[in-house]
Amino acid sequence: MKLSVPRRATAVAGIALAGLLAGVAPAATAQPQSAAAAAPDIPLANVKQHLTDLQAIANANGGNRAHGRPGYKASIDFVKAKLDAAGFTTSVQQFTSSGATGYNLIADWPGGDPNQVLMAGAHLDSVSSGAGINDNGSGSAAVLETALAVSRAGLQPAKHLRFGWWGAEELGLVGSKYYVSQLPTTERAKFSGYLNFDMIGSPNPGYFVYDDDPTIEQTFKSYFAGIGVPTEIETEGDGRSDHASFKNVGIPVGGLFTGASRVKTSAQVQKWGGTATAFDRCYHSSCDTTANINDTALDRNSDAVAHAIWSLSAGTTTPPGQVFENTADVSIPDNGAAVTSTVNVTGIPGNAPATLKVGVDIVHTWRGDVVVDLVAPDGSVYNLKPFSSSDSADNIQTTYTVNASSEVANGAWKLRAQDKAAQDTGYISGFKLTF
């Protein structure tokens, strides 16, 4: 409430607009990041903590996380909780195999072109004889931490990002086959690629890249070349992991692998170090625990996962600088109800940008009286300018920058203005959005 004292009805010239800008309310605490930016370093400690948690789940549930066992469902619940808290839209898909209920977990990151889907996945189940920490806690944890890094960065990729954790892989790729079988042909056609990560922390590691889609393959090869690590084409597990389910329906695939039961050759020892023994001596065994991980391999491969996600989802699908404007005058009642000016946005795929420009032209004889908000199509409110009893200048003519990346771009956006005190009048002269 303002004190009822005489005041000048005209503006005081020369008052800066800087105070107005303090009213901008971001939609997220993190600064959003374009997919064109360099991928972040994935903290090894975080990935290993996920493995420790998966080991604890196995320990509490009969020593394994196998399909149809309580440890597997607990693993799904663990990953889902992390993703829900990070802002993903998650869904659990059920199927039946060997007389038991199986589960796939799907997580979508808001935004990106829905007609260009980039997906990364890993199987979350173990065999019944052990905790399955390298096979495949390693891939599951790296994909999880990369998804969490997407959230931390507020990543705004051109393509739509999706992540998946598959059940019953150890019984014949059952979960991923079921997921693909449930996709209509039109949805399959929207996939620009599927990236698979199965066993990426083997204790005697090699560095293998799938030789399927050339673009995906080269993305991984270029990453490893950049850090001075030679790679080879993956052959030991070709077609034996979940990428095969996608490849068989024509979806481009790629991925990484550090070796399973096959013995490392002397040439590979010369290339990568280690010993001329199995890449993973605990493959499908009870000793596949958190002690069965090579930290260097896990760290390098986790960073490679993020590099691929950032690189392959980059680009632009929205022509820069598209402007939507309403120049109709809308009277603002003195000390009255809020009024709105509406701009209808069409033809913009995905979400609004993290740097949405909101042009405001309000004519008013005491601008401090006026509260100004941007209202998104779903009703979310972004305050642009708060009430201020001390701001006696006239007019609000400026451009605000709003992080609207959580909002679907298309729809009716509103500029809302309300005069909160008596004696002065004005109107909305114009309102525009620049994407």
N, C-alpha and C positions, 0 to 999 in steps of 0.2 A: 504494500500500500504506500502511495506517495503522499507526503504532507501537503495540505491545501494552502500553498503559499503562492504569491504572485511570481510569474516567471516570464521570460521572453518567449514569444510564440514563434519567433524566427530563429533560424539556425545560427550557431556560432561558427563562423568560417574558420577553416584551417584545421579542424579537429581530425586527427589521424584515424584511419580505419583499423589500425592494428588491434585495438581492443575488441573489435567485432570478431576478428578471426579466432580469438580465444574460445569462441563458442562452438567451434567445429568438434563434433563428437565422432571419433573413429569407431568402426564396427568391431575392431579387434585390437588387442594390445600389441601384437607383433606387426612389424612392417611387412607388407605383402611383397612377394618376390615373383618376378616373371620367370617362366620356365626357361627363357633365353639366358638367364643368369647362371653362373657356375653352380654346380651341385655342392651342397655342404659336405664337410667331412662327417661321416657317420661315426659317432662315438663307440669305440669298441667296448668300453665298459657298459654301455647301455645294452648292447647286443648280448653280452655275456650275462648281464643280469636277467634278461629274458630266458636265457638257457638255464640259469640257476633256478628260476621260477618253474620252468617246465620240469626240471629234475625233481623239484620238491613236489610237484603234482604227481609225478610218477611214484615217488617214494611213498606218498600218502594213499596210493591207489593200486597196490599190488605190484609195484615195480615197473609198470609200463603205461603207455598211453595209446593202446591199440584200439582199433575199431570195435565197437560194441562193449568196450570196457569203460568203467567210470572215469578213468584217467583221461580218456579222449574227450569226453564231454566237458570235463573240468578244464582241459586245454582250450577248447572252443570258447568257454565262458571267460577264461582269462584274457585271451586275445580280444574278444569282443568288448570287454569292459574298457580296455586301453583305447580302442578305436572310438567307442562311443564318447568317451571323455575328451577325445581330441577333435570332435566335430564331424566325424564321418557318419554317413547314413549306412547302417549295417542291417543285414538280413541273414538269417540262418535257414539253410535249405536242407530238408530232410529227405533221406532215401533209405532203402532197405537192402542189405547185403548179408548173406550167410545167416539169415534169420534175425539180424539185429539192426537197429536203427542207426543210420550214419548221418553225419552232419557236414555240410559245407558252410563256410562263413564268407560272405561277400561284403565288401566295404567300398562305398563310392564316395569320392571327394567331390564336394559341390562345385559346379561350374564346368567350364570347358565345353567344347562342341560335342553334343550327344551323338552326332553322326561320325565321330572319330574317337573310338574308345581304345585307350592303351591300358592293358591289364598286366599286372605282375602277380605271380602266385607261387605257392609252395604247398607240399602236402604236410599236414600237421600230425598225422598218425604215426605211431611207431609199430614195430613188430611186437609180438606178445612176449618176447624173451628179454626185452630191455627197455630203457627209458627213451631210446631213439634221439639222442642229443645231437649227434652229427647227422643222422638219418631219421628225421629231417628237421630236428630242432634248429639246426644251423640256418637252413634256408628260410624257415618260418620266422625266426627271430630277426634275420636281416631284412626281410620284407616288412615285418612289423615296424622295425625301427625306422626304415625308410618312409613308411606311411606316416609315422609320427613326426618325422623331419619335414614332410610336406606340410603338415599342420603347423608346426612351429614357424615355418617360413611364410605361412599364408600363401603358398604357391598358387599362382593363377595361370595354369598352362592353357594353351590353345585347345589341346585335346582333353577329353574327359578321362580322368584317372579312376581306375577300379583295381581293387586288390582282392585276392582270393586265397583261402586256406582250405585244402581239400582233405576229405576223409577217405578212408579205405583205399588209399593208393597202393598199400602193400598187398592188397588182395586183387590187384589188376586194374589200377587206375579207376576204380569204381566211381568215386566221388566226382572227379573231373569229367568223366564220360557222362555222368548223369546231368551235370550242369550244362554241358554243351548240348545234350539231347533235348533239354528244355528250352533252348534258345530258338525262337523262330528264325527262319532263313533271313528275314529282313534285319534281325538283330545281329546275326553272325556277320552280315555284310558291313556292319558299322565298326568292326574291330580293325584297327590299324596294326595291332600286334599283341601277342601274348608272350611274356617273359617268364621263364621257369627257373626256379632255384632249388636244387635238390642236392644236398651234401656239398656244402661250400666251405667246410672247415676241417677236412680230413687231416688226421694227425701226421701223415707222411704225404703232403699234398702235391698234386700237379695242378696246372692251370689250364682247364679245358673250356673251349667255347663251342657251342652248338653251331653247326654249319648249315642252318636252314635258310632263314630269310637273310639275304645279303646285307641289307641296311642294318638290321639288328646285329648281325655277326660283326660287321665292321665297327659298329659303335663300341662293342666290348673289346675288340682287338685294339682299337685306337686308344682306349683307356689304358689297357695294360702296357701297350707300347710306350705310352706317356710316362709311366712310372718304372720303365725298364724291366718289365717282367715278360719273358717270352711265353707264348701260348701254343697250344696244339688243338686240333679239332677233336671234339669229344666223340668217342666211338664206343666206349664200354657200356654206357647206359642208353645209347641212342634208341629212342622209341619205347624205353622202359619207364619213363616218367610222364608226368601229366601234360607236358607240351604235346605229346602224341595225340591226346584227345582233341586238341584244338587244330593241330596240323591236319588231322584226318578229315576235317570239314572245311579246309581251305583257308584257315586263319594263319597269317604269317607268325612264325614263332622263332624264339631264340632263347639262350640261357647260358648258365655257367655250371661247372661241376669240378670237384677236386679229386675224384677217384673213389673207387669202392674196393672190391676184393681183388682186382687184378694187381699183379706185381709191377712195381715201377722198374723200368729198364735201366741199364747202366747209363745209357744216353740221357735219360730223363733225370737220373741222379746228378749227372754232370750239369744239366741245365737248371735244375730246381733245388738241388741239395737233397738231403734225406738219405734214405737207404733203399737198397734193391729188395724191398719187401712190399707187402700189400700197401696200397694207398691208405686203406683203413682196415687195420687188423681186427677191429671190433665190429666190422660190418654185420648187422643183423644179430648181434650178440649182446649178452648181458653187460659187457664192459663198455658199451656205447653210452658213456656217462659224460658229465662235464669235464672229466679228465681226458676225454677222447677228442680234444679239439686243438687244432693248431691256431694260435692267436693271430699270427701274421696272415695266414690264408683267410681266416674269418674277417679280419680287418680289411684286407685288400678287396675281397669279394663284396663285402657290405658296401664299401665305397663305390664299387663298380655298379652295384644295383642302383644306387642313387644317381650316379652319372647317367645311366641309361634312362631312368625315369625322367630326369631333368632334360636330357638331350632329345629324346624321342617324343616328348610331349610338347616341345617348344613350337613356336611359330605364331602366326596371327590369323585369326579368322574374322576379325572385325576391322573394316576399313577405319583408319584413324581419323578423328576429328568429325565424326558424324554429329550433327546438331539437330536437336528437337526443341521447338520453341513455341511459346504462347505469348502473344503481344496484346491480348485483350485486357482492358482495364478492369480491375476488380476493387470496388470500394472497401476500405477497412473501417468498420464502425468505431467511433470514439468510445474507448472503454467498453467494448462490446464483444460479441461472439467472434470466434475465429472464422476466417474465410480462406478459400483455396483457389489456386489457379492450377489447371491440369495440363500436363504434357503426355500424350500417348506415344510410347516408344514401340516401334515395330522393326522387324528385320534384323535384330541384333542377336546372334546366337549365344547361348550360354548365359553366364552371369554378367552383371555390370562390372566395370573396372574398379580397381582399388584406388584409382585417381579420378573418380567421376567429378567433372567440373559442373558446378551449379551456379549459373549466372542469375543474380537477383537484382531487379530494378524496382525499388519501392520508393515512391514519393511520399514524404511524411514531414510534418513540421516539428516533430520531436522524436527522433528515431529511438531513443532509449526506451520509449513506451512499448515498442513493438518486439514481440517474440516471433522468431522465424524458424520454421522446421521444414525439413524435406521428409515427405511421407512416401515410402516405397509402395509398390503395388500390393504387397502382402500386409500392409499396415504398419510395418516397422518405421519408427520415427528417428530421424537424425537431427538433433538440434543444431542449427546454424548460428543463431544469435539469441542470447538470453535477454531478459529484461534488465535495464540499467537505469536507475533514477538519476544518475549523474551525467548521462550522455545526452546533451541537449542539442547536438547538431541535427541538421535535417537530412533526410533521404538515406536510403540504404542501397548503394549502387556498387556492388563488388561481386567477385567470383569466389566461391568457396570450393575446397577440395574435400570430397567425402570418400571414405573407404566403404564402397557399397558392394564389395566383392562377394558377400554372402547372399545377395539379392539377384533373382532372375531379372535380366535386363528388360525384356519386353513387358509392357503393361502400362497402366495409368499411374504416373508419378505426379505427386502434388506438392506445390509450394504452399505452406500453411502460414498465415500471418494473423496475429491477434494483438490488438491494442489493449494494454493492461492498465491504462490510467486515463484520467479525464483531461479535457481541454484541447487536445490536438488531434488533427485528422490527416488522412492520407489514403493512398490506394496502391495496389500492385500494378505497376506499369508494364512489366515484362518478366518472363521466367524462361530460362533455357537450360538444357542439359547437353553437355558435350561428351561423347563417348570416345 
